[in-house]
């Protein structure tokens, strides 16, 4: 029987007063009983509008139908046909702006909890003893992937399934890109990421670590070593700053550095070789998911007061609604319609405050959001000892600087053919944040998938 409840099943989670003191996963996942009840809400629409909203085109009604039949492994195999990272997407994908946005059940109520069901299926599969993987028949062609983030992993997985010999070159000492250095453990456990990476290794994908594109090797050198195509999925790792006085004081971090120290280097552990400052009052500047992650991490590190400072109103916050709600529940203080103008420091050059000015919203700007305007005479100082800048990132320029003929836009993003992911350099493809600037995991995966198809077509046509 269909479940015609207008509301989706709530996600079980740790209580806010408990979770804001630990780095364990906040969302606990659907039980089998809850998953079956939620799956029964799906109408199994013939025209499948939810699929059109999925950047990797998962057959959503089909995998949910498998859940209603209690064929959870079958549901996983449906997802696995088009997605290389289901356990990741089920946790961090912004379904509310993609597949769930087009769900018919959302017209008169809440959409089906597609992401929560995807996580349930992926976690079920990962709980089973590892199955023996049949490696595809090699086709004799080699492809290099630069970066092991979601775009690179997806491109590698799709090509490996086609029989390509794939090698990933990763700059850091652990694979996973933003999945391991950017997203906190309490949102995406690193053991989950590792399991997804292990599946790619089982397909024959090789991963070379501590290999920085533009320093350890160049794109030209990859071709010299027999690779017939290269995919650049190096992400956007260069942080942006406010360019205000005091940003060079001790106690000012980019969100990239702050989160990398915590997520990758485990700086919060007592025996850490790279300990992070023990802050009491923290201001995080920005309103996206990265800002929420940084603020919630700061709270878990023991900060008594943590502020989100954002120059627009709550309606314009770019972060996921779920992340904003979780942050509020955990005690994060939102100082909206406030814009930083100076970081204040003492004679020892340590942060002592953040000077802000109050804002009001005017007419919409080029982004479609109402433009924030300063209110004269409203300056005040927020009493903080740490400031974290989370206003975005841009692609690392090293690859462009060392690759002849690679065209980029004014923001440093690599220019590609939207249909194939091909760049201006023959045999070089790109996708994800290296092209768009900081975006979502699932959009990067979609770009990796598109580029894999483009690379396959390029090599086959060149061969013929």
C-alpha positions in Angstrom: 0.0 0.0 0.0 1.3 3.5 -0.9 2.2 5.7 2.1 0.3 9.0 1.4 1.7 10.8 4.4 2.5 14.4 3.3 5.7 14.4 5.5 8.9 12.5 4.9 10.2 10.4 7.8 12.6 12.2 10.1 16.2 11.3 10.1 17.3 9.8 13.5 20.3 11.9 14.8 22.4 12.6 17.9 20.9 15.1 20.3 22.4 18.6 19.7 23.7 19.0 23.2 25.6 15.7 22.7 26.8 15.9 19.2 28.3 19.5 19.5 31.0 18.0 21.7 32.0 15.1 19.5 33.0 14.5 15.8 30.8 11.4 15.4 28.3 11.4 12.6 25.3 13.5 13.4 22.7 11.7 11.2 22.3 8.1 12.3 20.6 6.8 9.1 17.2 5.2 8.5 16.4 1.9 10.1 15.0 -0.8 7.8 11.5 -0.1 9.2 11.8 3.7 8.5 13.3 3.1 5.0 10.4 0.8 4.0 7.9 3.3 5.2 9.6 6.2 3.3 10.0 4.1 0.2 6.3 3.5 0.2 5.8 7.2 -0.3 7.2 7.0 -3.8 4.6 6.9 -6.6 7.0 5.3 -9.1 6.1 8.0 -11.7 6.4 6.8 -15.3 7.9 10.1 -16.4 10.5 10.1 -13.6 10.9 13.9 -13.0 13.3 13.2 -10.1 15.8 11.6 -12.5 16.0 14.8 -14.6 17.1 16.6 -11.4 20.0 14.1 -10.7 23.3 15.2 -12.2 24.4 11.5 -12.6 20.9 10.3 -13.7 20.3 7.6 -11.1 17.1 5.6 -11.9 15.5 6.8 -8.6 12.0 5.2 -8.9 13.6 1.9 -9.8 16.0 1.8 -6.8 13.2 2.8 -4.4 10.9 0.1 -5.9 13.6 -2.4 -5.0 13.6 -1.1 -1.4 9.8 -1.7 -1.2 10.5 -5.3 -2.3 13.2 -5.6 0.4 15.8 -6.2 -2.3 18.3 -3.7 -0.8 21.3 -5.1 -2.7 19.3 -4.9 -5.9 18.6 -1.2 -5.1 22.3 -0.6 -4.6 23.1 -2.2 -8.0 20.6 0.2 -9.7 22.3 3.2 -8.1 25.8 1.8 -8.9 25.0 1.7 -12.6 25.4 5.5 -12.8 26.9 6.6 -9.5 30.4 5.7 -8.2 29.8 7.3 -4.7 26.3 6.4 -3.4 27.3 6.4 0.3 28.8 9.8 -0.1 25.9 11.3 -2.1 23.4 10.0 0.3 25.0 12.1 3.0 26.2 15.4 1.4 24.3 15.8 -1.9 21.8 18.8 -1.8 18.8 16.7 -2.9 16.4 19.5 -2.0 17.7 21.5 -4.9 18.0 18.5 -7.3 16.1 15.2 -7.4 13.8 16.0 -4.5 13.0 19.4 -6.0 11.1 17.7 -8.8 9.5 14.9 -6.8 5.7 14.9 -7.5 5.0 14.3 -3.8 6.6 17.7 -3.1 3.7 19.5 -4.8 1.3 19.0 -1.9 3.6 18.0 0.8 7.3 17.1 1.3 9.1 15.1 -1.4 10.2 11.5 -0.9 13.5 11.4 1.2 15.5 10.2 -1.8 18.9 11.0 -0.3 18.1 9.3 2.9 17.0 6.2 1.1 20.2 6.3 -1.0 22.3 6.4 2.1 20.3 3.5 3.6 20.9 1.3 0.5 24.6 2.2 0.3 25.2 1.6 4.0 23.4 -1.8 3.7 25.7 -2.8 0.8 28.8 -1.6 2.7 27.8 -3.7 5.7 27.9 -6.9 3.7 31.1 -8.9 3.3 33.0 -7.5 0.3 32.1 -9.3 -2.9 34.7 -10.4 -5.4 34.9 -7.8 -8.1 35.2 -8.9 -11.7 37.7 -6.6 -13.3 36.6 -5.4 -16.8 38.6 -6.7 -19.8 41.5 -4.3 -20.4 41.1 -2.3 -23.7 44.8 -1.4 -23.8 44.4 2.3 -23.3 45.8 4.5 -20.5 44.2 7.6 -18.9 45.5 9.9 -16.2 43.3 11.6 -13.6 44.6 14.7 -11.8 42.9 14.9 -8.4 41.0 12.3 -6.3 38.0 14.4 -5.4 34.5 13.5 -6.5 35.1 14.6 -10.1 38.3 12.5 -10.4 36.9 9.5 -8.6 33.8 9.4 -10.8 35.7 9.8 -14.0 38.1 7.1 -12.9 35.3 4.7 -12.0 33.5 5.1 -15.2 36.6 4.7 -17.3 37.8 1.6 -15.3 34.4 0.0 -16.0 35.0 0.5 -19.7 38.4 -1.3 -19.4 40.8 1.6 -19.3 44.0 1.5 -17.3 43.4 4.5 -15.0 45.9 6.2 -12.7 44.9 9.0 -10.3 47.5 11.5 -9.2 46.7 13.1 -5.8 48.5 16.1 -4.3 47.8 15.1 -0.6 48.9 12.1 1.4 45.4 10.6 1.4 43.0 10.2 -1.5 39.5 11.7 -1.6 40.1 15.4 -2.2 37.5 17.7 -0.6 35.7 14.6 0.7 38.5 14.0 3.2 40.0 17.5 3.8 36.9 19.7 3.5 33.9 17.9 4.8 33.9 17.1 8.6 33.7 13.6 10.0 30.4 14.4 11.6 28.8 14.9 8.2 30.8 12.4 6.2 32.9 9.8 8.0 36.2 9.1 6.3 35.7 5.4 6.6 32.7 5.8 4.2 34.9 7.6 1.7 37.6 5.0 2.0 35.2 2.2 1.2 34.2 4.0 -2.0 37.8 4.5 -2.9 38.6 0.8 -2.2 35.9 -0.2 -4.7 37.7 1.8 -7.4 41.0 0.1 -6.5 39.2 -3.3 -6.8 38.4 -2.2 -10.4 42.1 -1.7 -11.0 42.4 2.0 -10.5 45.9 3.1 -9.3 46.4 6.0 -7.0 49.7 7.9 -6.7 49.8 10.2 -3.6 51.9 13.3 -2.8 52.0 14.1 -6.5 51.3 17.8 -7.1 50.3 18.8 -10.7 52.6 21.6 -11.9 55.3 20.7 -9.4 55.8 16.9 -9.2 54.8 16.5 -12.9 53.3 18.4 -15.7 50.4 17.5 -18.0 52.9 17.2 -20.9 54.9 14.7 -19.0 51.8 12.5 -18.5 51.5 12.2 -22.2 55.2 11.4 -22.5 54.6 8.5 -20.1 52.0 6.9 -22.4 48.7 8.3 -21.2 46.4 9.0 -24.1 44.1 11.4 -22.3 44.2 13.4 -19.1 41.3 14.5 -16.9 41.9 17.5 -14.6 39.7 17.3 -11.5 42.0 19.2 -9.2 39.3 21.2 -7.5 39.4 24.7 -6.2 41.9 24.8 -3.3 43.0 28.5 -3.3 41.1 30.4 -0.6 39.6 33.8 -1.2 40.0 36.6 1.4 38.2 39.7 2.4 41.1 42.1 1.7 40.4 44.1 4.9 42.9 45.4 7.5 44.1 42.8 10.0 43.7 39.6 7.9 47.4 38.8 8.5 47.0 38.7 12.3 47.6 35.5 14.3 44.3 33.8 14.8 42.9 34.4 11.2 42.4 31.3 9.2 41.0 30.5 5.8 38.3 27.9 6.1 40.4 25.6 3.9 43.3 25.6 6.3 41.0 25.3 9.4 39.1 22.4 8.0 42.1 20.6 6.5 43.9 20.8 9.9 40.9 19.2 11.6 39.7 16.7 8.9 42.9 15.6 7.4 45.5 16.2 10.1 43.2 15.5 13.1 44.5 18.6 14.9 41.9 18.3 17.6 43.6 15.1 18.9 45.9 15.5 22.0 48.9 14.0 20.3 48.5 15.9 17.0 51.7 17.1 15.4 49.9 20.1 14.0 47.7 21.3 16.9 45.2 24.1 16.3 44.6 27.1 18.6 42.2 26.6 21.5 39.7 29.4 20.7 37.1 30.7 23.1 35.2 33.0 20.8 35.1 32.5 17.1 33.7 34.4 14.1 33.2 32.6 10.8 32.7 34.9 7.9 30.4 33.5 5.2 27.1 31.8 4.8 27.7 28.6 2.7 28.1 25.0 3.7 31.8 25.5 4.3 31.0 28.3 6.8 28.6 26.0 8.6 31.2 23.2 8.7 33.9 25.5 10.1 31.5 27.0 12.8 30.3 23.6 13.9 33.9 22.3 14.1 34.9 25.3 16.2 32.1 24.5 18.6 33.3 20.9 18.9 36.8 22.1 19.6 35.5 23.8 22.8 34.7 27.4 21.7 32.2 29.0 24.1 30.7 31.3 21.5 30.8 30.8 17.7 29.3 33.3 15.3 28.3 33.1 11.7 28.8 36.6 10.3 27.0 37.1 7.0 26.2 40.3 5.1 22.8 39.2 3.8 19.7 37.9 5.5 18.8 34.3 6.4 16.7 34.0 3.2 19.9 34.5 1.1 22.1 32.0 3.0 23.6 29.7 0.4 24.1 26.8 2.8 21.7 23.8 2.8 18.7 24.4 5.0 19.5 21.2 7.0 23.0 22.5 7.7 21.7 25.8 9.0 19.2 24.1 11.2 21.8 21.7 12.6 24.1 24.7 13.3 21.4 26.6 15.2 20.5 23.5 17.2 24.2 23.1 18.2 24.4 26.7 19.6 25.9 28.6 16.7 25.0 32.3 16.8 23.9 33.9 13.6 24.9 37.6 13.1 23.1 38.3 9.8 23.1 41.5 7.9 26.6 42.3 9.3 29.7 42.8 7.2 33.3 42.7 8.5 35.5 45.7 7.8 38.6 45.1 10.0 40.2 42.4 12.1 41.3 44.0 15.4 44.5 42.8 17.1 46.7 43.6 20.1 50.3 44.6 20.4 51.4 40.9 20.1 49.4 40.7 16.8 46.8 38.3 18.1 43.1 38.7 17.2 41.0 40.5 19.8 37.9 41.4 17.8 36.1 41.7 14.4 34.9 45.2 13.5 31.6 44.9 11.5 29.1 47.3 10.0 25.3 46.6 9.8 23.8 46.1 6.4 20.4 46.4 4.7 19.2 44.8 1.5 18.7 46.9 -1.6 17.8 45.8 -5.2 18.8 42.4 -6.6 22.4 42.2 -8.0 23.7 40.1 -10.9 23.3 36.9 -8.8 19.6 37.6 -8.4 20.0 38.2 -4.6 19.2 41.6 -3.1 22.4 43.6 -2.8 23.7 44.4 0.7 24.2 48.1 1.5 26.1 49.5 4.4 24.1 51.5 7.1 26.3 54.5 8.0 27.2 54.9 11.6 26.5 51.3 12.6 30.0 50.0 13.2 30.6 47.7 16.2 33.3 45.2 17.4 32.5 41.6 17.9 34.6 40.2 20.8 36.5 37.2 19.3 39.9 35.6 19.4 39.7 33.7 16.1 38.4 34.7 12.7 37.7 32.1 9.9 37.2 33.3 6.4 34.8 31.1 4.4 33.8 33.2 1.4 34.8 30.8 -1.3 37.8 29.3 -3.2 39.3 29.4 -6.7 41.2 26.9 -8.8 44.9 26.5 -8.2 46.8 28.3 -11.0 49.8 25.9 -11.1 48.2 23.7 -13.8 47.5 26.6 -16.1 51.0 28.0 -15.5 52.7 24.7 -16.5 50.3 23.6 -19.4 50.7 25.3 -22.7 47.5 26.0 -24.6 45.1 25.5 -21.7 42.5 28.3 -21.7 41.0 29.6 -18.5 38.4 32.2 -17.6 38.8 35.4 -15.6 38.2 33.4 -12.3 40.9 30.9 -13.2 38.4 28.1 -14.1 39.4 25.9 -17.0 37.3 26.5 -20.1 35.7 23.3 -21.4 33.2 22.0 -24.0 30.0 21.6 -22.0 29.0 18.4 -23.8 32.3 16.5 -23.5 34.4 18.2 -20.9 37.2 18.7 -23.5 39.5 21.7 -22.9 41.4 23.8 -25.5 44.3 21.4 -25.3 43.8 18.2 -27.3 43.4 15.1 -25.2 43.0 17.1 -22.0 39.6 17.1 -20.3 38.4 18.8 -17.1 35.5 19.0 -14.7 34.3 19.9 -11.2 35.6 22.8 -9.2 38.6 23.2 -11.4 36.1 24.5 -14.0 33.3 26.0 -12.0 34.9 27.1 -8.8 33.6 25.8 -5.6 30.4 23.9 -6.1 28.7 20.7 -4.9 30.0 17.1 -4.8 27.2 15.8 -7.0 27.8 18.5 -9.7 31.5 17.5 -9.7 30.5 13.9 -10.1 28.2 14.8 -13.0 31.1 16.6 -14.7 33.4 13.6 -14.1 30.9 11.3 -15.6 30.4 13.5 -18.7 34.2 13.8 -19.2 34.6 10.0 -19.0 32.2 9.6 -21.9 34.1 12.4 -23.7 37.4 10.7 -23.1 36.1 7.3 -24.3 34.8 8.9 -27.5 38.0 10.8 -28.1 40.3 7.7 -27.8 38.0 5.5 -29.9 37.8 8.1 -32.7 41.5 8.6 -32.5 42.1 4.9 -32.7 39.9 4.6 -35.8 
